[in-house]
Amino acid sequence: MPDPLRHLLCLHDFQAAAKKRLPEPIYAYVSGAVEDGQSERGNRQAFAHYGFRPKVLVDVSQRSTRATVLGRDYAAPVGVAPMGIAALSSYRGDIVLARAAAAADVPCIMSGSSLIRLEEVMQAAPGTWFQAYLPGDDAQISALIDRVAAAGVTTLVLTVDTPVAANRENNVRAGFSTPLRPSVGLAWQGLTHPRWLFGTFLRTLWRHGMPHFENNYATRGAPILSANVLRDFSDRGHLNWRHVAAIRRSWKGQMVIKGILHPDDARTAKAQGMDGVIVSNHGGRQLDGSVSPLLALPAVVEAAGGMDVMLDSGVRRGSDVLKAIALGARCVFVGRPFNYAATVAGQRGVAHAIDLIVEEVRRNMGMLGVVALRDVVRDTLVRLPPGQDGAGGEGGQGG
């Protein structure tokens, strides 16, 4: 059998390969954004606003991609972003992603909207970060956080940019819902994508039973396939910084806020005792028209007062990573391409994808004339004037 990874030379290549394998509704969920896709396109276009200013005749033979994030040393400043229901697009997806990241010595954040119990993932890949979506009331929040701590999680990530459900019209058009509702169309999609049907879905049913949302609460949530049980999108509109402060008082490990775009929120996070923030617009999947995290990054870094600042949404190349580092990010997280990689070739696919982007970082460091990431500073970049930045063309995929 030919190696499916042989011709996958960059993160962009995984998307087309995954699209062939996935049923249309599942692919639409992973690839889609919200409304008109302005934020998703903007995430990619933002990187074109900056050009590099390399130095030459520098000895770069001993360059290193090692990065320190939240006090821990990692092999590279690239991590796996949290992705909901990853076990529906690849067999045991959350475990596959976490193990690949652990083997590569890069950070990984497990999604709270996952179909595998966080305890299983932590056992398979200790050190994985956990992203929580806060439930609707204080008692449920406390119970969830207690469960996360008992599982051995040491880095808690609170995603705060989902106060209400986003308007993901593409999901409706493609027939995707959470939970999935049985239909003739869904059955046909499974039958016409046999590698996914037998390799992921039926294999999961045979070995593990019907997947459920396992980590939104302290207890088990709804099944992924249901005729009439709606996933509990509890209204989070009332949640505020008071809830964050209460968790900070009880949480003994490191704590990160994900979904920051405004510098005022970074200042508040610092005052609340956060260890870091992730500048993110959810890969363009929440508020359409929200500012690109890369463009928001400098102001957030300035407001953070030395707190670790990270970034996700739109990163696809090693050059993207280095631009974010130059603007003050400690590291970046990549979402969709690693999901596609797991779809194509499981853990080996994710490992290959991580290797590709880390090698791009290493190669571009040599081209820039820098030996260590600390040498990648604001002076490394030039902000290009409109018309010369190439940002007016077709955007790529989001987070």
Salt bridges, closest charged atoms under 4 A:
ASP3 OD1 - ARG348 NH2 3.01
ASP73 OD2 - ARG66 NE 2.65
ASP105 OD2 - ARG66 NH2 2.86
ASP105 OD1 - ARG72 NH2 3.36
GLU119 OE1 - ARG117 NH2 3.21
GLU119 OE2 - ARG147 NE 2.91
GLU120 OE1 - ARG92 NH2 2.70
ASP138 OD2 - ARG242 NH1 3.47
ASP138 OD1 - HIS243 NE2 3.38
ASP161 OD1 - HIS282 ND1 2.91
GLU169 OE1 - ARG173 NH1 3.55
GLU214 OE2 - ARG220 NE 3.00
ASP264 OD2 - HIS262 ND1 3.79
ASP264 OD1 - ARG267 NH1 2.67
ASP275 OD2 - ARG248 NH1 3.13
ASP308 OD1 - ARG330 NE 3.17
ASP312 OD2 - LYS258 NZ 3.31
ASP320 OD2 - ARG44 NH1 2.73
GLU359 OE1 - ARG362 NH1 2.76
GLU360 OE2 - ARG317 NH1 2.67
ASP379 OD1 - ARG53 NH2 2.80
ASP389 OD2 - HIS49 ND1 2.71
